Amino acid sequence: MNLFEGGGRDGSKSIKFPKDLLAVLDSKLENISMNRDPAYTEQLLRRSVAVFWGNRLKDPTFYRTMKENRKIEELIVNFISSAATSLQKSKELEGDAWKYELYVHIAQFIKILRECLRLVSHVPPELTAKMESYAEHLAPATEARNEVSPSTSNGAGPSGAVIFSSVSEMPMVKTVAKIFGYTLQEVQQDLSSLRKLCTTKAAVTDLKTCLKNIKIDAPFPGRREDFDTDEAWEHWKHNEVSELSTLLNDMVVQDPELARTTDRQLPRTNSPRPQSTYSFRDNADDGAISRRTSAASRYSLALSSFPPDDGDGMDAEAQTSSFTYIPSNSKRFYKRLMELCIEHDLRAMYELDGDEEVSLEIISSETRRMVDECALRWRVANPYRVTTALDIMKYKFEREEIPFACIPEAMQSVANAAGDLPLDDWSKEDAAYLTKVYGELFNIFLGGLYHSFENLENIKPDEINPAVQIIESIRDTGLLDRIPDFKIEDRFNDLGNRVRAAAAQQYSLKVQELFAAQVGVNRAIPLLLLTDWIEKQAKVFDSRFPDPLFGTLDLVGLVIENYVPLFLNDLETARRRLLEGSANQPTPDIPTQDLFALYRRTKSMLALLKAFCPQLHEDFDLAGYFRPYVQQWLVSTDNMTGTWVKNALAEDQFEAVGEEGHSSSIVDLFEFMKPPIDFLLELEWTDQYEEARFLTSLSKTISKCIEQYCRTVEELFMTEMYPRAAPTAPTASRNFIERARLLTIAGEAPAEPFNFSATSCVKLNNIEAARKLLDQLYVRIDADKVAETLDSAPPIPNKNEKERFLFTVKIISAENLPPNDSTSKLDSFVTLSDERGVRYAKTRTIYESLNPRWEETFDFSIVSSLWLLASVRDRALIGKHDIIGHASLHLDPARFGDFLAHDMWLNMDPAGRIMIRVSMEGEQEDIQFFFGRAFRSLKRTEGDMARIFIDKMRPIIQQTLSRKVIQTLIKSGLGPTYNKLRDYYKQAWGPSASEPLIPLPADEKPKFRPEQLSDEEVTQAIAPLFDYFETNVKVLNDYLSKTTREMVMLKVWKELLVVIDALLLPPLSAEPTDVKALSEKEVDIVFKWLKELRAFFYAEGSGPVPIEDLQNQKYRDIMSVRLYYDWHTDALMEECVRMMQQSLRAAPTIKQRAKSIKAQRNLGTIKDRKKEKRKEGDSSNGEIIMRILRMRPRTSDFIAQQLAIMNAVKSEREARAKGRLGQSNHVSRPSRSPIPPVPSIPR
C-alpha cells in the first residue's frame, strides 16, 4: 500500500502545514503518552506515540528540520518508521501481526493530525483535503483489522504477498472497472491470474531498475540529453532519485523483509508482460477506444496496448520492456488513460442532476487518485501530466464538449507546475509538447476573437476578455517564441486589420442609414448626427476597453483611426454643398448655428484622433474649411448693429435702473454684443492668428454699434435740450410780460434760464456706463494679447489695397466775426463740406457771440486728400441761414504726415478768422484701434452732451459775471435783498450745522453808495447765479452718477474761469481792442467773485470738484493777473521780453504726437493720458502780460513782434520734431538754431 498516492511524494510541491502545528502536536502527543487523553488509551498506540514523541519530535535536529520544511508527508513517514520499529519489538504481537497493527496506528496518527489542524489557523484547504484523503485511504485497513489475520491471509507471504486479494477492498481497481466497463467478477479473474507476477517484490524491482537506469544514463526514466542544461538535469535527477528512494522506503516500511533482499535476489523473468484474460468490450459511447487494454489493479498494472502516435513527442522506443508495472511508453499510455477517464467522467456528468456541482477538471476525485497513482508508478512527471490534461481539454473545447471555464482551470494547473518547476528545468519533450499545445490554443482563441470582431458595434468585454486572458497567459510564457516562423506581433497585426475593416464597414453602413433618413435641405444634419455617433462609439469602446488588448491592440484607437478619416473625407465631399446652402440669404438652407456646431464636432473628432492615435498625422485644414462661415457670420453680425441699437432704445424710458444712474438701454445694448464675443471665443479657433483677425473684425462691429448708439442718444438728448417751438407763436403782449418779469438790475432782458431734467442726466450717465462696460469687453476679449498676436505674425502679402488715413478736425473757435445787419451778435454754427457741396459735419450753435467757441471734433477717413470748406453761418428762425464767412482746409496726408496736432487760424472771407486743429493717423485694421475709436466716440459724445449743459448755463454765467454788473454795482449799489449764499451750500451739497448764516438787516436799502463795498454786497451781485445753481445743481446731484457729476461740474468751473478771464483780459491778438482795463476796485470785485465761486464748488471738501482741479493752470493764470495788472507798460514789456528769452534759452520740448485713437483703447490708457496731461501744465505768464499790454496804448507793434517770434519758434520746433520722426534712431539730434533777435521796446 502506498499512502501518498495523491501527490506530495511524486515531485509536485508539497503543501506546507501551518507553523503552529508542531507546538499543538507536541502537546497532544504528550497528553496521549502520559495517558491524559481519554480518546487514546490503547496501550500499543500510546507506546508508538510515546516512542515517536520522545525519540523524534523532541529531537532538536528533527524538530528544526520539520519546522523549516513543514512537509506533512515527512512527519507521517517518520511516525511510520518509528511505529514499525516499536511494534516489531512488541512481545504481544506474533509473526506479521505487527503489520496489521501498524496500519491501525497510522490511521490513528492521521486522526491525531487532523484534530491538531482544527486547533490552528490558516490551514490550506488543500492540506485539509489531503488529510481527508489519507483517512479515507486507511479506513479499509482499520475496518479489516479484526477480520484479517496473518494466519488467514491469502497473500503470497512476507516477501511477495499483497495485503488484500478481494476487489471489493480495492477502491482504485473498482474505479478502473467502471472506466473500462468491466464487472467486478471479470476484474477479480484478471487479478487472480496476475497474482504470481504482480508482487511487491516486482514493484520494488521496477523502482530499483529506474534508479539503476538513472545511474547508467539509460533512456528511461530520463537522461542528460533530455534536458537543455546541466542544472535542469541535475535538478530532475536529484528529485527523481529522492522520490524513488522514498517509494522504496515506504514499501520497505510496509514489508521489512524486502530490505533484506539484494538486487541479485530480485526475481528476473523473460516472460512477456502480464495480459488480461478478457478482451475489452466494444463501447458504442466511446469512439476513441478501438481495443481493450489490460485492467489496472490497485498496484497500477500496465496497459498492454496503445493507440498510434498522436504527436506528443514521445518516441515509442524510448523505453525498454523490462518492467512489470511500467508500460513500454508510459507517457503515451498515460495520455490515453486520461482521455478514457475524461470521456467516462464527462458522460457521468451528463447523468447528474442540474443542481449538482461538478469539477472543472471533469474527472472525479476517485478517478484522479487512480490516475495519479498510475503516473506515480509509471514515472510520468507532473509537467507532462498537466500538459496532457490541457491538451485533452483543448480537444474537447474545440468540439464544444466542455465549457470554456475548463481551459483556464487546466492552464492554471500548468502554471502551478511551472511555478513548482520552472519551464527551463522541464525536459525538452515536455517543454516542446507544452509549446505545441499552447500554440494551438493561441490560434484557437485568436481565431475566435477574429470572428467576434465582425460585429464590432455590439461586442462586449465579457465576450472576449476570457479569450484575451488565455492569449495573454500563453504569450507571457514565452514558449511561442520557440516555434519557427511564428511571430506574435504579426498575428496581432492581422487582428488589428480585422478591426479596421470591421470599423470601415460599420461606418459605411451608418453613413448610408443617416443620409437615407435625411429630411429637408440641411446637409449638415447627417454630418452632425454622424459625429455624435462617432463620439458615442468612442465613449462606448473607451469604457468597455480602457486598456489595449494584449498591451498593443487599442480597440478605441483602431476604431477612431478609421472613423475620423472617413468622416473627414465625407466632410470634404460636402464642402461645396454646404457653402451653397449657407449662402442662400436671407434664409439659408443651412442655419449658421448648425455650421458652427459642425465645426465644434469636427474639432472634437480631430481631438479624438490625436488623443487615441497620436502617431497618425491628419492634414485636414479645419480653419481653412470653416473660415468662410466665420466670415459670413461676421458680416451678418455687423449688419445687426442697427437692430441692436433700435431694440435697446425701443423700451427705454430713460429712468435710472442702477446705482450708476444709467437706464436699461445701455445694459441691453451690451447684452446684445456679449453673445457674439462669447460665441467667437468659445469656438477656440485652431489658428490663433485667424482668431485674432476675427476678433479684430468683431471689434470693428462693436465700435460701429457704439457710434450708432452715441449718435442716436445724442440726437434724443439734443431734441430734449433744444425742444421745437410751439406751433403757434406767442402773442406780443405775452412776450412783453415774460421779458418784463426777467428784468434785472442791469436794466436789460436776461437770458432765459434753462432747467435740466432727470432724463437728460440719465442719457449722459448711459455714455459713462458704456465706457465701463466697453472696458469690460476689452478685458474679456484680451485685446492686448490679440494685438500682440497680430503684430508677431509675418506680414501679409500686399493686396494692392490703398492706405487709408484718419483725419481728426477740431473746430475750436472763431474771432472777429462781422455782426449781422439785424442784430449786434450772432447765433453761429460751422459746417464742413467738400467741393461738391456735400456736408460732412456740423457744429452746434453758439448764441449771441461774435467770438464763438465750439470745440467740436470730427473724423474724416480718406485715401488721398480732401478739400473742405469751413462755413460759419448765422442761424435764422425762418428761412435760410446766412453765411458769415468761409475758409478752405486741405486735408493732405503729405502735409500732416508728422502725426502732430496742428493749430491753424484760417482767415475767412469776407471777415473774421476761425481756429481749427488738425491731426492725422493711419487707419488700421487693429483691435486696439477699433476699441480706441469706440472709446473716443463715447468720450466725444459725453463731451458734446456735457458742453450742451454748459451752453445752457453759459448765458446765465456770462450775464451775471459781466462788466455791466460790476459797473452797476459800483455806481448805484445793491441792497441786501436776500441772504442765500450759505443756503446754496446746504441745498446743493448737503447741510452742515457748523456753517453760520450771514446776518443782514431786513428792509434796508441804502440811498447812497458807500465808499467801500462790503463782501456781502459783492456776493449778492451774483446771487441770481447761485439761485440758478441751486435749482439745477440739485438736479445734477440727484440724477448724475458720481463720475459724470464731477465731469460736468468741472466743465462748469472751467467755463466760469473762462468768463472771469474774459472779464479781466481780452484775447491774445495783435489787433487793437476796445476792451478797457478794469479799475482796482473792479478787479477786487472780480477776484472776490472768484473766491466765492471756488468756495461754492469746493464746499469745504464736500463739493464735486477736487481742490487740485479747482486750482488748475487756468486758475493759476488768472491769479497771476493781479500781479501784473497795475504794472507800468515799460515794466510789462521788459518782463515779457525776459520771459521770452528765458523760454527760448530753455531746451526746447519735443512736441508730442497728437492723441491717437489707440491711446484711448481702454480706461487704463485714458487715465494714463490724463495724468500726462496734468504733468504738462505750462505757465503762460508771457501771454498774460501781452494780453494786459493789449489794453494799453501804443503796444500793437510790440505784441505783433512777440507773436511773430513765438510763431517762428513754434514752426521751427514743429519742423524739428517732424525731422526726428523721419530719421532712424541712430541719427544724432541736430544742433539748436540760434535765438532770433528780440525787438526793441517801443517808447
Secondary structure, DSSP 4 states (H G I P E B T S, - for coil): --TTTTSSSSSSPPPBPPTTHHHHHHHHHHHHHTT--TT---HHHHHHHHHIIIIIIT-HHHHHHHHHH-BHHHHHHHHHHHHHHHHHT-SS--TTHHHHHHHHHHHHHHHHHHHHHHTSS---HHHHHHHHHHHHHHHHHHHTTTT--TTT--S--TTT--S---GGG-HHHHHHHHHHT--HHHHHHHHHHTTTTS-HHHHHHHHHHHHHHHHHT-SSS--GGGSSSHHHHHHHHHHHHHHHHHHHHHHHHH-GGGGG--TTTS----SPPP--SSPPPP-TT-TT--S--PPP-TT-PPPS--PPP-SSS--TTSS-S--SSS-TTHHHHHHHHHHHHHHHHHHHHHTS-TTS---TT-S-HHHHHHHHHHHHHHT--HHHHHHHHHHHHHHHHHTTSS-TTHHHHHHHHHHHHHHHS-GGGS-HHHHHHHHHHHHHHHHHHHHHHHHHGGGGGG--HHHHHHHHHHHHHHHHH-GGGGSTT--HHHHHHHHHHHHHHHHHHHHHHHHHHHHHT--SS-THHHHHHHHHHHHHHHHHHHHH--S-BTTTB-HHHHHHHHHHHHHHHHHHHTHHHHHHHHHS-SS-SS-HHHHHHHHHHHHHHHHHHHHH-TT------HHHHHHHHHHHHHHHHHTTHHHHHHHHHHT------STT---HHHHHHHHHHHHHHHHHHHT--S-HHHHHHHHHHHHHHHHHHHHHHHHHHHHHHHHHHSPPPPSSPPPHHHHHHHHHHT--TTSSPPPPP----HHHHHHHHHHHHHHHHHHHHHHHHTHHHHHHHHHHSPPPPP--PPP-EEEEEEEEEEESPPPPSS-SS--EEEEEE-TT--EEEEPPPBPS-SS-EEEEEEEEEESS-EEEEEEEEE--SSSPPEEEEEEEEEE-TTTSTT---EEEEEEPBSS-EEEEEEEEEE----HHHHHHHHHHHHHHHHHHHHHHHHHHHHHHHHHHSSHHHHHHHHHT--------HHHHHHHHH---TT-------TT---SS--SS--HHHHHHTTHHHHHHHHHHHHHHHHHS-HHHHHHHHHHHHHHHHHHHHHHH-PPS-SS---PPPPPHHHHHHHHHHHHHHHHHHHGGGTSSS-HHHHT-HHHHHHHHHHHHTTS-HHHHHHHHHHHHHHHHHSPPPPPPPP--SGGGSSHHHHHHHHHHHHHT----HHHHHHHHHHTSTT-HHHHHHHHHHHHHHHHHHHHHHHHHHHS-TTSPPPPPPPPPPPPPPP-
